[in-house]
């Protein structure tokens, strides 16, 4: 009886709080017909926002996957002075507002920051350009691969890695052929979580982008621009596309986690 009651409450909350927003987004996008909705994608600024979102997300995923794997392996397999502090620093973006992260990069690489003026003089501007947007997205998504991998690597232990080293394997051979295959599903889950978070990032990217249509607007920023300009159908069309992309990633992550759980039960 108790289980049924709690399950009913959860379903009710999902029905009230989770399902209506995406449904309304698609309803509003189709409110003036499919033709009007599709016309949104004829706008060069919309296409630019889609391309930039994909590029920033791809760069973020590649970089954070590499650093995340190394951080997770180091923190899970070794004990050293300052390890606890390093874990806190890795998890810091989860508790700090993304806007604060964007402001930090602005203070470092802005024209009034430590290195921003010099970099601009050399022809390498960071703020109000795609590199700054990548940095902001890296900050807010850094913990996901690390925190997803750490429990699995700790559970797997070091026996197989030590055996590989004894047989003459180098560091990269151990990571590629021993460590990662044993945690590949956790790695994929972390990568997909990073992807979903990167695509929808708004706060930090908004601070460092400059909101330049066609140049430094990702999809979330372009949605805000369209909505503030009373282009309601176009705004909800872009939101619907972004929602579809995020839903696809979340579904893929759930499939990976279920497969992971089944393998754990089978083992």
C-alpha positions in Angstrom: 0.0 0.0 0.0 2.8 2.4 0.9 4.7 1.6 -2.3 1.6 2.3 -4.3 0.9 5.6 -2.6 4.5 6.9 -3.1 4.4 5.7 -6.8 1.2 7.5 -7.3 2.6 10.7 -5.8 5.6 10.5 -8.1 3.5 10.0 -11.2 1.3 12.9 -10.2 4.2 15.2 -9.7 5.7 14.1 -13.1 2.3 14.7 -14.8 2.0 18.2 -13.3 5.6 19.5 -13.4 7.5 17.5 -16.1 5.2 16.6 -18.9 3.3 19.9 -19.5 6.3 22.2 -20.3 7.7 20.2 -23.3 4.2 19.5 -24.5 3.3 23.2 -24.5 6.6 24.0 -26.3 5.6 21.7 -29.2 2.0 23.0 -29.2 3.2 26.6 -29.4 5.7 25.8 -32.1 2.9 24.2 -34.2 0.3 26.9 -33.4 0.6 28.6 -36.8 1.1 25.4 -38.8 4.0 23.3 -39.9 5.0 25.7 -42.7 5.5 28.6 -40.3 7.4 26.4 -37.9 9.8 25.2 -40.6 10.3 28.7 -41.9 12.2 29.4 -38.7 15.1 27.3 -40.0 15.4 29.5 -43.1 16.7 32.3 -40.9 20.6 32.5 -41.1 20.8 33.5 -37.5 18.9 30.3 -36.5 21.1 28.1 -38.5 24.2 29.8 -37.1 22.9 29.2 -33.6 22.3 25.5 -34.3 25.8 25.2 -35.8 27.5 27.0 -32.9 25.6 24.9 -30.3 26.8 21.7 -32.0 30.4 23.0 -32.2 30.5 24.2 -28.6 29.0 21.0 -27.4 31.3 18.8 -29.4 34.4 20.7 -28.2 33.2 20.6 -24.6 32.5 16.8 -24.7 35.9 16.0 -26.3 37.9 18.1 -23.8 35.9 17.2 -20.7 35.9 13.5 -21.6 39.7 13.5 -21.8 40.2 15.5 -18.6 37.4 13.7 -16.9 38.9 10.3 -17.5 42.3 11.3 -16.2 40.7 13.0 -13.1 38.5 10.0 -12.3 41.3 7.5 -12.7 43.7 9.6 -10.6 41.1 10.2 -7.8 39.8 6.6 -7.7 43.1 4.7 -7.9 45.5 6.8 -5.8 45.7 8.3 -2.4 47.8 11.5 -2.1 47.9 14.7 0.0 45.2 17.1 -1.1 43.0 14.5 -2.7 39.9 15.6 -0.8 40.5 19.2 -1.8 40.8 18.1 -5.4 37.5 16.3 -5.3 35.9 19.4 -3.8 37.3 21.5 -6.7 36.1 19.1 -9.3 32.6 19.2 -7.8 32.6 23.0 -7.4 30.8 23.8 -10.6 27.8 21.8 -9.4 27.3 24.2 -6.5 28.4 27.5 -8.1 25.9 29.4 -10.2 26.8 29.2 -13.9 26.6 33.0 -14.1 29.4 33.2 -11.5 31.5 30.9 -13.7 30.9 33.2 -16.7 31.9 36.2 -14.6 35.1 34.5 -13.6 36.1 33.9 -17.2 35.2 37.5 -18.0 37.5 38.8 -15.2 40.3 36.7 -16.5 40.0 37.0 -20.3 37.9 40.2 -20.7 39.4 43.4 -22.0 39.8 44.6 -18.4 41.0 41.2 -17.2 44.4 39.7 -16.6 45.1 38.4 -20.1 42.2 39.6 -22.3 43.8 42.8 -23.6 47.0 41.1 -24.5 45.2 38.3 -26.3 43.1 40.7 -28.3 46.2 42.6 -29.3 47.7 39.4 -30.6 44.5 38.7 -32.5 43.1 36.0 -30.3 40.0 37.3 -28.5 38.5 35.0 -26.0 35.5 36.8 -24.6 32.5 37.6 -26.8 33.8 34.9 -29.2 33.4 31.1 -29.5 36.5 30.3 -27.4 35.0 32.0 -24.4 31.7 30.2 -24.9 33.6 26.9 -24.9 35.5 27.8 -21.7 32.2 28.7 -19.9 30.6 25.5 -21.0 33.7 23.5 -19.9 33.4 25.0 -16.5 29.7 24.0 -15.9 30.1 20.5 -17.3 33.5 19.5 -16.0 32.3 17.3 -13.1 30.0 14.9 -15.0 32.4 12.5 -16.6 34.6 12.4 -13.5 31.8 11.8 -11.0 30.2 9.2 -13.2 33.4 7.2 -13.8 34.9 7.4 -10.3 32.6 4.8 -8.5 33.0 2.3 -11.4 36.8 2.7 -11.5 37.0 2.3 -7.7 34.7 -0.8 -7.8 36.9 -2.4 -10.5 40.0 -2.0 -8.5 43.6 -2.0 -9.7 44.4 -5.7 -10.0 43.9 -5.9 -13.8 45.9 -2.7 -14.3 48.7 -3.9 -12.1 48.8 -7.2 -14.1 49.0 -5.3 -17.4 51.9 -3.2 -16.1 53.7 -6.3 -15.0 53.3 -7.6 -18.5 55.0 -4.5 -19.9 52.0 -2.3 -20.8 52.4 1.5 -20.8 50.1 4.0 -19.2 48.0 4.7 -22.3 47.8 0.9 -23.1 46.5 0.3 -19.6 43.9 3.0 -19.9 42.8 2.1 -23.4 42.8 -1.7 -23.1 42.2 -2.4 -19.4 40.7 0.6 -17.5 38.2 2.1 -20.0 36.7 -1.2 -21.3 35.7 -2.2 -17.8 34.0 1.2 -17.3 32.8 1.9 -20.8 29.1 2.1 -20.0 29.7 4.5 -17.1 31.9 6.6 -19.5 29.2 6.7 -22.1 26.7 7.7 -19.5 28.9 10.6 -18.3 29.6 11.7 -21.9 25.8 11.8 -22.7 25.1 13.7 -19.5 27.8 16.2 -20.4 26.3 16.5 -23.9 22.8 17.3 -22.6 24.1 19.8 -20.1 26.3 21.6 -22.7 23.5 21.9 -25.3 21.2 23.7 -22.8 23.7 25.9 -21.0 22.5 29.5 -20.8 23.8 31.4 -17.8 27.6 31.2 -18.1 27.5 31.4 -21.9 25.2 34.4 -21.8 27.8 36.3 -19.7 30.7 35.6 -22.1 29.0 35.6 -25.5 28.0 39.2 -26.0 24.7 38.0 -27.6 25.8 38.8 -31.2 23.2 37.3 -33.5 24.7 35.1 -36.2 28.1 35.0 -34.4 27.9 34.2 -30.7 24.4 33.1 -30.1 23.8 29.4 -29.2 20.3 28.0 -29.4 19.3 28.9 -25.8 20.6 32.5 -26.4 18.8 32.7 -29.7 15.6 31.5 -28.2 15.8 34.4 -25.7 16.5 36.9 -28.5 13.5 35.6 -30.5 11.2 35.6 -27.5 12.2 39.2 -26.5 11.6 40.2 -30.1 8.0 38.9 -29.9 8.8 36.1 -32.5 6.9 33.6 -30.4 6.5 30.8 -33.0 10.2 31.0 -34.0 11.3 31.0 -30.3 9.2 27.9 -29.5 10.3 26.2 -32.7 14.0 26.5 -31.6 13.0 25.5 -28.1 11.3 22.4 -29.5 14.4 21.4 -31.5 16.6 21.9 -28.5 14.1 19.8 -26.4 14.2 17.0 -29.0 18.0 17.0 -29.0 18.1 16.9 -25.2 15.4 14.2 -25.0 17.3 12.0 -27.4 20.4 12.3 -25.3 18.5 11.5 -22.1 16.8 8.5 -23.7 20.2 7.2 -24.9 21.7 7.7 -21.4 18.8 5.8 -19.8 19.3 2.9 -22.2 23.0 2.8 -21.3 22.2 2.9 -17.6 19.7 0.1 -17.9 22.1 -2.0 -19.8 24.7 -1.3 -17.2 22.3 -2.4 -14.5 21.5 -5.6 -16.3 25.1 -6.4 -16.7 25.7 -5.8 -13.0 22.9 -8.1 -12.1 24.1 -10.8 -14.5 27.6 -10.5 -12.9 
